[in-house]
């Protein structure tokens, strides 16, 4: 038996392919949206993996350092180091900010870390690790910096001595790694005008500027200028110690919040990017509905254009299921062309996106099934119209 | 006469009560295998209704129809003899329409071969049958062409081949010459006569066409749902 759908597609392949390409671009956008979400999740996981930590110790009653602001004393790590099961503990700071790159600003997450400790980028694609205690930086290649270039962060210039890759924040901002002390200053140090203003205010306060205690004013000023805060302590657990039990000890004895890898993932994925995920989910639903409407409209219009032929086919003995099968196959054919075009388009344009777009094979498979189901459902309107055609309309007036 | 198709006392009423319209009233017809008859009448006389009843597209209200000696409808015996009217139309009735209505996405051969295929014949045998008919109708050289590449006359010849594809005992032709000029219209009638004779098929040609009416040996005039048979001129077509 002849494939009526196949012949019809071959007969008007130009119209079919063009329609399929239009649909394909829409499907490509849908696959890309899913890829954006997967990219966000992957960025979050990669960020946690790259930090090299098993436990994140943050300010009590916060979900820092990524989802909320967290500030703890920079000597808290010493107490943590003393707990059983803790192999390494190190301070880190995280600050998302604009850094100067020549005449332009780049958005980046500036990470302050201690050399050789958790928080240090664990691999480089070019250059070397930080050797000096100040004013050197390692940048993710996505920042656009090259070795030897200078980054302006707040008041200081930093020389890029190393480049790393796939080091991004959960928001997709590329990271710039600088020494912890510099990062603390960049994050907490006030500008000169503020310092002068604060000093004048302190000097005008008779309680802090007592003539009888000459060193008091200087001491207060020094205390206001120096900052001893960090955002988190990253802990590496010793072999044989479950991370959760070590985290419990930290919570119990140090009055700090401690999150294991699983808990931090939960915070990042279920909370931090939850709104973005819902946003993308809404887009996916809308795009799916729009795709379904387009397929339904196209197939319906194509069927209406063949009403007389369908009447003739019915009159000469073609079964309803053959006619329904023809329309269904055309809808599925359209969906197949659309999916192939969409997959190719998404693969081509995904690397051009500023944030990481992760196109997963499982998503593509799910997308293919959804496209086919949507096309099948969308064809029901046209099938209904075709089955209602009276074969008598082929005869006379 | 051994009828290709015989109709006895056929009536068709649309609607009920005061609004009922009697479209066909006690129609009687008999067409022998190999015979071509004209069915002529003004608009609204009941031609299309009769064609639809004969084509098993609508059910008559009363009467009896015999096709190739076999009763296909008898109102006194419960109506249609088969529930599968689609198969009845496919296997035992050929249709030629006012416009050829070829399936635009099938080539000429497959337009003709589609019917035997629908009837369950193998693709190869169906295409062989199609080519045989296309040869008989002098359009075999366009066998691979698309319908849109054919002239009006060629399209109508292909539609005649399609009507003959399952060797039906009767063909219903609904104004088959309407879109054609005189020369082509007469050529179509000549072909119908030849095919009727060659394949022993009874052909009913519904027409308004004054050019072809004189060519029929028998004509049924239909007016207000009633038919009157008269002898035609049976003029030879040169």
Interface residues (C-beta under 8 A of the other chain):
Chain A: X1 X2 X4 X7 X8 X10 X11 X12 X308 X309 X312 X313 X314 X315 X316 X317 X318 X319 X322 X391 X392 X394 X395 X396 X397
Chain B: X43 X47 X48 X51 X52 X55 X57 X58 X86 X87 X89 X90 X91 X95 X97 X98 X101 X103 X104 X105 X106 X110 X113 X114 X115 X117 X118 X119 X123 X146 X162 X172 X174 X175 X206
